[in-house]
Amino acid sequence: MHRGLPTTRGPIADALLQAGLLLDFAVRTAAAAFRAARRARFNFAEFLRQAAFLASVTTLPALLVTIPLGVVVALNVGSLAGQLGAQGYGGAVVAFVIVGQAAPLICALMISGVGGSAMCADLGARKIRDEVDALEVMGLPVVERLVVPRVVAAMVVNALLACIVLLVGITTTFLFQVLVLGDAPGAFLRTLTQFSRVPDFVVALLKAAVFAVLAALVSCFKGLTARGGPGGVANAVNEAVVISFILVFVANAVITELYPLLVPAKGEY
C-alpha cells in the first residue's frame, strides 16, 4: 500500500498525481476482487458487518430526504399542471425526475456523505495507528481483506437503497397528488407507465451501484493514504466526500447522456 501521498508542486500537479494514484488503486482493487472470487476467499464477515452498518446509517436519512422531495415535486407539478390544464401528467414528471435522477443521486449523496466518510475515518484511524502496516508485515493483503468487502457492501446496499427510495418517492408523489391535490389516480399511473420503462428503473439501480463503487473507492483510498495524525484523518474525510461528490456528478452526466443512445425512446430507431 501507499505509505502516503508524496509532496507535489502546485495544485494541478497534486490533482493529477492523486487522480493517477486513485486509478491505480481502483485497478488493484478490481484485481483483488477477482482473486478473492477465484480463490473463494472473499471476506464475507467483513462484508456483512459493513453492509449492516451502511444500511443502518443511510436508510433513514435517505427516506427523510425522499419524502419531502416527493411532496415538493407533486406540489410544484400540480400547481403548474393546473395552470396548463394537464393535471394528469404528474406521473410523467415522476418518471423523469424521481426515477431518472433524484433516486440515484439521493442514494449517492447518502453513501458518499454518510457511509463513505465513516469508511474513510475507520481506515484512516487504522492507518495512523499502524494497523494497516501490521497487516502488511504479516503478509495479509490489505486491499483484499479491507477494501474489497467495503466496496461490494456499498454497491449492494446502495442498489437496495435505490429500490426503497424509488418506492417511497413514487408513493409519496402519488398520494399527495391524489389525496391533497385531487388528481385522478388512473391518469397519474397511466402517464407514469407511458413515460417510464423497465430499462429506466434498471438504469437507476445501475447508477446507484456505480455511484457507490466510486464513493467507496475514493473513501478507502483517502483513508489508507491518510497521514498527519487525527487532523490528517479529518482532512482525508473532507477530501473524500468532496471528490466523491464530483465523481458522482460526472458519472451521472455521462450515464445520462449515454442512456438515450443505448436505449432509444419508444418510437425511435
C-alpha angles and dihedrals in degrees: 000000000000111000089211142316111290119239114261137187115253135352095273093054090045092051092049092047093050091047090054094046091047091051090049089049091051092051092049090048091052090049091049091050090051092050092048091051094045094049094039093235101121110151099243094169092059090042092055092046093050094043092051091048095048092047091050095051100039107038101069096042090048091053092046088055096042098052096056089042091055090050092048092049092048093046096049093041092047093050094047094041091050090055091049096041093242102115093148096064097080090104091058091055090049089053092053101037109031101028097036103040120351102059098051092043094049089052091046092052091049095048092045102040100035109020098030094050090051092050092048093048092048095050092040091054090050089049097053090044088055092240091128091052089049091055090051091049089053089052096248115145105243096195093048095046102037110019105038095054090049094049093048092045092051091049095049096043094047093050091051090044089054089057090054093046092049091050095047094043095050093043093049093050092046095050094045094050094045102039101031105027095033098231120159111264092213093057091049093051093043094055091042091057092042096054100035127060135187091260088057091060091043091053090048090056091044090052091051091051093047092047090050092051091051093048094046093048093050093045094049092045094051091044095051092046096046117128139168101063126271091335090056091051090052090051090048091053092051092048092047093054094048095046091046092053091050094049092046093054092045091049090047091053092048095048092044091053094045096046098073089048095051097037109031118207121256113290094022125110 
